[in-house]
Amino acid sequence: MFSGPPADPATPTMPADSAPSAVPLVGETGEISEGASGPTPPRRSWTAPLLLGAAGLLALLIALFGPGLVARGTGELRIPGAGLTTVLRTVLFAALALHVGELVAPQLIRPVRGRPRTAVRSWAVLASLAGAAAAAGQIVRLAAVSDLGITETYGTREGGLLLLIANGMVVAALCAASRRPALALAPLAVVIGAEALRAHPEAYSPEFGAALTVVHLTAASLWTGGLLYVLRTMWLWRGSPVAARALLGRYARLAIWLYVALAATGTASTLRRLPLDVVFTSAYGRALLLKLALMAVVSALALAARRRMLRDTDPAVAHRLARREQVVLGLVVVVSAVLTVVPDPHWISLRP
């Protein structure tokens, strides 16, 4: 029986006793296979892209329809263009997290021994430009809702702060494109401060609320953006599991303190802004409960990743859990944007 195609008549044949010995071929998995016609092409898994696409679609739906859903049946005033505003603020928060993470995470990478000399590609410029566009979009939306011109909108409190945010993100992008990207820390700090002031226009102790938001937004940006940068680096270092595991361990130690800061400032802000009698009957309270549920999932995934990292020398499982944590953190960012759009719940509590 023939084990292959018939010989070409034009090709000279060799005697059987002088035939060369078969050379084994090595496939992708490292196994030796004789008589193989060539390496088997790798099978591309579509599971991760599909899950990522589903998470992105879910985030978009939450941003567009979340403010209306959480406000249904509460009797609160309808916010014009709440869905679009939530999308724009989600982009702004994500851009801020990406840039802050890229500035801080490299400090975790440098002390890792035996690390590869490769680095991930920077997304800071594109992220900051997207954040500037999102802030500019909010200015346009505010002008349309208020029936004001763009110049007149700059004169309002919210319009002026949004203009400051947009300019700060542009300056941060220019710094990221320069030879000294660390200079972007200054304009990003201005952006965080302006967003904190914009989010607290209430008459009762706005300075205290803004200070809490500065700490909360900074810690959230470091956690979300830092984790994304670490995960991208670990994927680039997948051929060096020892270095990848060390990097994840260094990030996990930082994340503990970030979690404490988030929990402390989040609790203080909740006690300050949300009366207990309207937790379930206000849009703010309902959105906050959803955020707390997502944070519980994030906490469970973070703890599971840390345990597997301490138990296994191969960081693959911990890396997979951390990727899931990153996806849920993305949903937390969207719900946080919803919280900045829904009305202040105090008027419901004081309503007769």
NORDA-V691492 format. One record per helix or strand of 2 or more residues. SS is the DSSP state (hx for helix, st for strand). FROM is the first residue (numbers start at 1). LEN is the number of residues. Records with the same first field share a line. If there is no record, write none. Layout:
SS = FROM-LEN + FROM-LEN
//
This chain:
hx = 16-3 + 47-25 + 82-29 + 124-23 + 150-5 + 157-21 + 181-18 + 206-31 + 241-33 + 276-3 + 283-29 + 316-24 + 346-5
st = 25-2 + 32-2
//
